């Protein structure tokens, strides 16, 4: 009887439903072949111009980033885990805010404005160190309330058009908005070079552009609201490959 029960248990385990397939897609997969080739080849990827500047900034000055952090190879995986908890502010911060906090706390330098070339350059340089790792957002339990608010923001209808992020990037992903394919909206490689911008830009810039597009008041760069939404996006993309710095249409 015991043997029969054991055999039956093994059969039932073998018949258990397989785990659901991961259907998440990077925006890279929705791009044309020429744009994909641009991202694949660092000699063609325009974002590498900012990476070169970031490499110089890493070692610049007596109180340089390198003076604290040493070889940038030691920063592998760092860009793929933000936003992360800041104990002093008692809230999550994105990578740009962390860089500015380091400037203020350890280098006695003023914070750089959002989308400043030097700030994007350091972000891009750090993004490159994490290329090929997987997205692993901070698991600090204190982030849960912020994460929940970020998910709520993702699903909330906003603006005069009363559209949510989820309606476009969850429900209508793969469809068309004019000539462009609607991506799933995974933040797998910021800051990235966008052909529409002809420049490098942050995730915050992309989110603000979407919010303006639905005629809503955009979140301020580095604000708690913006960081909460970025935190949810990081959790939504958990386990996906980190591409930074990426290229997008």
N, C-alpha and C positions, 0 to 999 in steps of 0.2 A: 504493500500500500504506500509506504513512504517513497519507494523507488518510483512508483507511478506518479505520485504527487510531484516529485522532483522533475520528472520528465515533462509533465504538464506545465510546470512553471517555466521550464526552459523554452518550451514551444510558445507559450504566451509572450515571453520576453522577445523571442525572435519575431513574433508577429506585431510587436509594438510599432506604432507609426513612426517613421523616420522624422528627424527634426526638420522643421520647415526650411526650405532653401532660402538663402540670403539673396533677396532681389534688389538690394541697394546698388545704385549705380553712381559712380563719380561723374561729374560733368564732363570729364575728359572723354568718356565714351560717347557723348552726344555731339562732340565736335567733329568738324571736317578733318580729312586726312592731313591737309597742310598745316592746320593749327595744332594737331596732335604731334606732327613732326617738329614743330617749333618748340613744344614743351619738352619733347624727348631729347633734343640736341641742345646742350648748354651753349654751344657756339651760336645758336639761333635764338635762344630764349632771351628776350629783352630784359627779363627780370634779373639776369646775371650782372647787368650793369650796376644795379643797386647792391647786389651781393658783393661785388668788388669794393664798393664804397664802404659797406659794412665791415668788411675784413680789415680795412685801414682804420676805421673808427674803433674796432675792437682793441687795438693796441695803442691808440693815441692817448697821450697825456700821462702824467705821473700816476694818477689814480685811474688807470684805464680799466676796462672790463677784464682784460687779460690779467691784470695785477691781482684780481680776486679769483677769477674763474680759471685762469691758466689756459691750457690748450683748448681751443674751441671744440675739439673732438669729444671732450668731456661733457659737452652740452647736448650730445646726441639724445634724442627723445624728448627734450625739454619743450620745444615748440608744439609738440603733438599732445601735450597734457594741459594746456591752458584753455580756458580760464582756471585759475587755481586760488586757493584760500590765502588771504593775507591776514596774518595774526594781528597786526597793528590796526588796520582799517576794519577788521572783523567783517570782511565781505570778500567775495571773489573779485579778482582783477584779471584783465586780459594781459597778453604779453606786452603790448605797447605801454600799458600802465605800469607793469613790472619794471620795464626798462627805465621809465621816468622816475619811478620810486628809487631805483638804484642810483640814478643820477643825483637825486636830491639827498638821499640818505648817506650815500657812500662817496660820491664824487663832488659834493657841494656845488652842483651845477643846476641851473634852472630846468624845469620840465620842458620838453620839446612840444610844440603845438601838434594837434592831430594832423596826420598826413604829411608832416614835415619830412623832407627828403632824408635827413639823417636818421630819423626814427624808423622810417620804412626800410632804410638800408640795414640797420641793425636787426630788424625783424626778419628781413629776407635772408641775411647771413645766418641767423639762428635757425630759420626754417630749413635752409639747405642742410644743416648738420643733422636734422631729423629725417631727411628724405629716406624712404624705404622702411621706416618703422611703422608701427600701427598707432592709430589714435587711441590714447589712453588717458581720458580726462581724470582730473583729480578726484579721488574717492572719499575725500574728507566728509565725514557725516554732517558737519556744520553747513555743508553746501545744499542740503536737501531742500530747505525752504526756498532758496534762491532758484534751484533747479525747477521746482514745481511752478514758481512764478514765470520762469522762462518758457516752460511748456504751455502755460496758460496764454502767454503773449503770442506764442506760435499759432494758437488756435483761435485767438480773438479776432473778430471782424473789426477792421479799422478803416478810417478815412471816409471820404465822400462816396467811394465805390463800395464800401462795406465788404471788403475782401480780407481774408486771413492768409497768412503764410501757408497754412496747411491746405487751403483750398487750391492754391496753385501747385505747390511742390509735393503734396501727398496725393490729392485727388486727381489732379490734371497733369501730373508729370508724364512726359512722353508726348503730350499733345503739342499743339502749335499756338504761339502767340504771334500773329503775323507770320513772317518768314522763319522765326526762331523757334527751336524746339524748347519746351519747358523742361528744365532739369529737375532732378529731385532736390536740389539745393543743399548738398552736403558740403560742409566747409572743410575740404581736404587739403588745401594748399595755399592759404593766405599768409602773407600778402601775395597777391598775384598780379600779373600784367594782363590787363584787359584791353583788347584791341579797340573796343568802343571808346575807352578812356585815352588810349595812346600813352598810358602811364601805369605805374605800379599803384595799387590801392589796397586798403585794409578791408577786412570783413565788415567793419563798421561802416565804411563807405558804401559797400554793396547793400547792406541792410537799409541804410538811410535812402539809397536810391530806390529801393523797392517801396519803402514807406511813402516817399514823395510820389512815386508812380501811382499809388492808390489814393493820393491826395490826403495823406495823413501827416500830422506833425511828427517829424522823425525824432528818434531818441538822440540825445547828445552823445558825442564820442566819449567813451570811457565811463558813461553813467552807469548806475546800478542796473537800470532797466535794460540798457544795451548789453551789459555783461551777463545778465540773467539769460537773455535770449541766446547769446553766444555760448553760454554754458550748456543750454539745452541742445544746441546744434552739435556741440562736441560730444555729448552723451548719445545723441541720435546717430552720429557717425562712428561710435566706438568700434574699434576693431578694423576699420577700413584703413587702407594704406595711406600714409602721409606723402603728399606729392610736392610740397612746397619747395621753392616758390613756383606756382603753377602759371599757366597761360589759359585765358578764356576769351571767347569772341567778344 
